[in-house]
Each structure stands twice: as structure tokens, then as C-alpha cells.
Amino acid sequence: MGNLTEKELTALEDLLSLEELNVKKYNMLIQHTQDQQLKSNLQNIANVHQQHFNKLFNNLR
């Protein structure tokens, strides 16, 4: 990937922070629920946010 502008880098960092926060939130919710179906759904959502984070992070390399 080419060089990022300061504005693009800031936006990417903001998105990384949001995705990281989403992963943490969903993992916390998983720990506090007993319903297995809900846990499974929350885990799927957390996984999607983790994938988003990973893709964004790879753009920094």
C-alpha cells in the first residue's frame, strides 16, 4: 500500500480503535450471558469485528 496521508492515517487509527472496542464489548457480553445461542451469536459478531480489525491493521504495514 502506498504512503498514507495524515488524515488517512488518523481515520485508520480511529477505525482500529472502534473495532478493538467492539471486540472487547462483545467478548465481555459473552462472559455475562448463560444462553448458548446468544453466546454463539455474540461470538460470531466478535469474530467479524476482529476480522475487520485485522484487515485495517494490515493496511498499516
Number of C-alpha atoms within 10 A of each C-alpha: 7 7 8 12 9 9 9 11 14 12 12 18 15 12 16 20 13 14 21 17 15 18 23 15 13 20 17 12 15 19 9 10 12 9 9 10 10 13 18 12 13 20 17 13 16 22 15 15 21 19 14 17 21 14 12 16 14 10 12 13 7
